[in-house]
Amino acid sequence: MKKYVMVAILAGLASHAYADSNNVGCGWGSMVFDGKSDKPSQIMAATTNGTFGNQTFGISSGTAGCAENATVKSYAAVSTFMTANIDKVAHDMAVGKGESLNTLASLMGMSDQDKVAFSSMVKKNFAVIFPSTSTTSEQALQALSGLMSKDARLAQYTV
C-alpha cells in the first residue's frame, strides 16, 4: 500500500513539473477540481492528472481541458524579467505601449494580435496592477494574472 501511495505522490509531483498557471496542468484532475484553490484539491488534481496518464493523453488529443498546440510558458522567465525591469514595465503599462511591455507579452507567449488587447488592458488597469509606488514585481504579476484570467482572450497567456 505504501508503494502505491508513494507512486501516486511522485506521479503528482511529476505532473506538477508540467503545470500551467493553475499549478496542476490539464487533465481529468483539473476538470474535477476546477475552481478549487486549496492545497489538498491541488494535490489531488495533480495526482489524478499524473497517475492516470490523462494529462499526456489530453495534450496529445486536445481533450480533458488540454490544448494540443499550447505554448509552454515559464513563470521564472516572466518573473525574472519583471523583477529586473519593474520600473520600465510599469512605465510602459501606464502608457499602454513600449519595448518592455512587448517583451513581457512575448515571454508570456502572447501572439502579436493579442498584444494590442493586452496593452490596452494593462493601461486601463494600471492602478490595479500597481496600486502604490512600493508594489513589488511579484504583487504586480499576481494582479496582472488575476486580470488576465478574467479576460476571455488573454486568459490563455497567464503564467
N, C-alpha and C positions, 0 to 999 in steps of 0.2 A: 504494500500500500504506500509506504514511504517513497518508493521509487516512482510510482505514478504521480504522486504529489510533486516530487522534485522535477519530473519531466514536464508537468504542467506549468510549474513556475518558470523553468528555463525556456519553455516554448513561449510563454508570455513575455519574458524578457527579450527573447529573440524577435518577437513581433514588434516590441517597443522600439527596436533599432530601426524599423522601417516606418515608424509612426509619422503621421502628418500632424497638423496643428492641433488635433484633438487628443494627442498623446497616445492613441491606441491604433491608429490606422483605420483601414476599412475592413469590412467583413461582417459576418453574422453577429459577432460580439458587439461591434459598433452599432449595428442596427437594433439589437435587443436593448442595449443600454443607452440609446440615443438620448441626449439631453441631460444625462446624469453627469455630475462633476465631482462626486465624492471619490476618494481613493479606492474603496472596495469595488465600486462599479467599474472604474477604470481598469483595475487589476483583472476583474472578471471578464471584461470586454477584451482586453489584450490577450488573456489566457485562451478565451474562446477563439479569437481570431487566429492565434498561433497553433493551438492544439489540434484543431480540426483541419488545418491547412486551407481554410476557406479564403484567407486573405490572398494567398498566392493564386488560387483559382479565380477569385473575384477580379484581381488585377489582370489576369490573362484573358478573362471573358468579358470584363466590363460590367460585372454583376455584383451583387452583395454590397452595394454602396461604393464600389471601386470604379475608377476610370482607367481604361486601357492605356491611354496615352498621357496620363497625368505627369507633371513635372515634379521631380524630387527636389524639395526645397530644403535649404539649410538654415535653420534658425540661427545657428552660430555665425554664419557669414553675415546675415542681416543684423544681428545684434552687435557684432564687432564693428561693422561699418557705421552703424548708428552711434555707437559709443565714441568712435574716433572722429565722427563728423557731425555731432549733435547740433552745433551752432549753425553750420551750413544747411543741414537738413531743415532745421527749424525755420531759418530764413526762407528757404525755397518753399516750404509748406505754407508759410504766411502769404507769399505772393502767388502760389499755385503753379510755379514752374522753376526750372533750374537743373543744373547738372547733377547736384547731389540728390534731388528728388527723383530724377530719371534713373540714377544708379540704384537707389533704394528699390524702386519699382522693378528694375531689371533683376536685382538679387532675389526678389520675391517671385521671379519667373513670369512677370506680367507681360502680356502681349502689347504691342505698340498701340493698338486700338483701344485697349483698356487703360492705358496710361493717362489718356485725356480725362476719363471719368475719375481716375484715382487722383489726379492733380486737382480737379475741381472739388472732389470730396474733402481732401485734406485742407484746402484753402477755406472752405465753408466751415469746417470743424476744427480749425486751428486751436481755438480756445479750449476745446475738449481734449485734444492731444497734448497740448502744452498749457495747462491751466495756470502755471506760475513759472517764474524765471528759474526756480530750483527744481523743475521737473527733470528727472533722470531719463536716460535713454531707455531704460527698462520700463519705466512708467509710461513713457510716450509710446513705445511699441505695444504695450498692453492695451492702451487706449485705442491705438490705431487698429489693432487686431479686432477689438470689440466693435468698432465702427465698420470695419470691412466685413465682418461676419454677418452684419445686418443688411448688407448690400448684395442683392442677388448677383450682380455682375462681378463684384470684387471679392466675394466670399471665398472663391476658389484659390485665391492667392494668399490667404492668411497663413502666417508661419508660426 
